Amino acid sequence: KKALVEAHGDEQVAFEWLRKKGLKTADNKAERATSEGRVYSYIHHNQKVGVLVEIACETDFVARGEEFQSLCHDVCMHIAATVPSPEAVSAADVPAEIVAEEKRILMESEDMAGKPEEIREKIVGGRMDKFVKERALLEQEYVKDPSMTVEDRLKAAIAKLGENMKINRFSKFELGS
């Protein structure tokens, strides 16, 4: 009701207001300890892709709940469906050797030949930002709702359940690779 009053009856604006408020609430809970949670497994319908994900929360009560399990399932499905596959949970966790190799390849590419050094650095810097975001799970566009990222989906669950949650690690298995 408060959101509708704030938005002067506009449902879209009210929805956005609630979403922003929820994300702010999630940020406030980020420092709280997450010593419970679960390891969730998912096998894709084609039986050729499997995902394990470890998501932590504050209490076992929440970890056993339907909303938390839904979050785990959604994250696993996202990892299974995403190309390129995420390499790390966050951008800071993307392996430095992968980043360095990609930067080297981009700097030596044909379209960079003959450009001044500062221009090449700016172009490659922008491409590297995109490269890292594509490989960091939390930065990826969420497959079920492209208007949000995986981190936004996580924060929405945090706001709804009132507990801090964290994706600790994941692993994707593909038949033949």
N, C-alpha and C positions, 0 to 999 in steps of 0.2 A: 504494500500500500504506500509506504514511504517513497519507494522508487517511482511509482506512478504520480504521486504528488509532485516530486522533484522534476519529473519529466512533463508535467502539465498534461497528463493523460496519454502521452505518446508511448505506446508499448515498446517500440524499437529502442527509443532513447532510454526507457526504464530498464530494459534488458541489458543494454550496454552499461548503464550506471551500476546495476547489480554485479555485472561481470567485473568491472573495474574495482568495486568495493571488495569483491571476493579475492581478487588478485592481491590487493593491498593487505588483506587479512592473512593470506598465505605467506606473504613476505615477512610479516610480523612473527610468524611461527617458525621461520627457517632455522633459528638457533636452537630450538628444542631437540633433545636427544631422541634418536630413533633406534631403539634396541630391540624392537619386535618386527614383525613382518612375515613375509613368506617368499619361498622360491616357487615360481609358477611356471608350468610347462604348457606348451602349445604345439600341436601338430597341425600343419596346414592341410586343407581338404584334399590336396593332391598326394598326400603322404610322402612328399619328397623334401619338405622343409619343416624343421622343428626349431623352436626357440625356448630357451630357459632365461628367466629374468628374476633378479632378486630386488624386491621392493621392500623398503623398511618403513615402519611407522612407529608410533609411540606406545601403543597398547595392543595386546593380543586380541582384545575385544574387537577393535577395528579391523585387524588382520583377518579375522574370521567372517567379517561382514560382507554382505552382497556387493555393496558399492566398491569396496577395496578390491574384491575379486574381479569385478567388472573392469576396474582400472588395470589390474594385472593382465587380464585377457586382452584389453584394448592395446596395451603397450606391446604385448607379444605379437598380436596380429599386425601392428604397425611395422615392427621389426621384420616379420616374415614377408610383408608385402613391399617393402621399400627397396628401391634400386636407385642409386648405389646403397648397399647395406651400410648401416652406421658402423663406425670403427670404435667409437668411444661414447661414453655417456654425455660428456660436455665438451665444448670446444677446447678447453684447456687440457683435456685428456687425450686429444688426438695425437698419436705418436709423432714425435718431432722428426723422425727419419722419413715418414710418409710425407709430411709437410715440406721438408727440405728437398726431397726428390721431385715432388710436383713443382715446386718453385724453380728448380733447376731446369726441368723440362719446359716450363713456360718461358723462362728467360731465353732459352736457346731456340724457341720456335721460330718458324719462318716469318710470321707476321710481326715479330719484334725486331727483325734485322733492319738496321739503318735508323732506328729511332734513338733519340737522345736518351741517355741513362736515366734522367729524372722522370721522363715520360714512361719509359719501360717499367720503372719501379712502381709508378702509380697504377698502370694498367695491370701489372702482375699482382700488385697488392689487392686490388679489387677482385681479381679472379681467385686469389688465394682465400679471401674472406668467404667467397661463395663456396669454394672447395671445402673449407673447414666446416662451414654450416651444413653442407650436405652430408658430412661424415660424423657429425655430432648429433646423437639421438635427440637431445633436448631442443636443439635448434631446428630440427627438421619440421617441415610442414606436415601436420597431422593428417593421415590418409582418410580418416572418417569425416574430417571437417577442415578443408584447406584454409579456412579463415583463421585458424589457430595453429600453434606449434605443439609439439609433444609436451613441452614445458607448461604451456597454457592449460593443457588437459590435466596435467599433474596438479597445477595450482587450483584448478576448478575443484578437483577432488579434495584437496587440502581445505579449501574454503567450505565445502559442503560437509565434510566430516569433522572439521575443527581440530585436526591433528596434523603435525608435520609429517611429511612423507618424502622419501628420497629413493630414486632409482640408483642402486649401488653398482650393479653390473648386469651384463647379459651376454648370451652366446647364441649364435645362429648356426644351425647345422643344415647343410644342403647335400642331398644325395649326389654323389659324383664329384664333389669339390672339396 
